[in-house]
Every structure is written in structure tokens, then in C-alpha cells.
Amino acid sequence: MSGEKRTGEIKRSVTIAGHRTSISLERPFWDTLKELACTEKTSVNELVRRIDTSRGGEGSLSSAIRVYVLDAVKKRRPSSCDTDN
């Protein structure tokens, strides 16, 4: 694991399908990703693998993880505000 950059991003290595890859995320995203993995009774590597598979090669893996985390947080706390308009 590497240290934090000036932007607050933390770079970590994960293994997906037997290959190591580095992912840079801000600390709150890493913390929430770990919490989600624990809640789903799986490892962070496995959860990242699932996110990677579901993105179908679209966009970056870091972005897909951020969207996954955001969606999970939003599902926990439903909003009464309409964001479609």
C-alpha cells in the first residue's frame, strides 16, 4: 500500500482474475468499500472483481468503484428530494 497523494488519494493494489492492478481512491471511498465488502461477507478483492465485471470495460475502474459506493450509500439513506429534474 502506498501513501496518500496531495489530493488525498490512496493507491492500493488488488488482484482481479489473478492479475495485480493498482487503484487510486480517496480515503472515504476505501473505507466505505471495505465496509460494504464486510457487509456482503466478501473480500475487497472480490467486491472489486464484481464491480469490474459489471462495468463491462466502460470507463475507469476507479470511477466504477466510486459510483458503486455512492449508489450503495444512497440506497441506505433514501432521499425525499427528486434529483431527476
C-alpha angles and dihedrals in degrees: 000000000000128000128259122284122223089265090060093251119143119207117214133172121234132179118236119179090343094309125110117228133173122234126190117207135154115259095255090056092049091047093049092044089055090048092050091049090051092048090051090046093238139108125267088243091056093046091049089049090054092048090049092050093047094052090064094215093303117137126337124319091234090056092047090053092050091051091047092051092046092050091049092050091047091051090054093053111036114205127220089209120100109229096177093084 
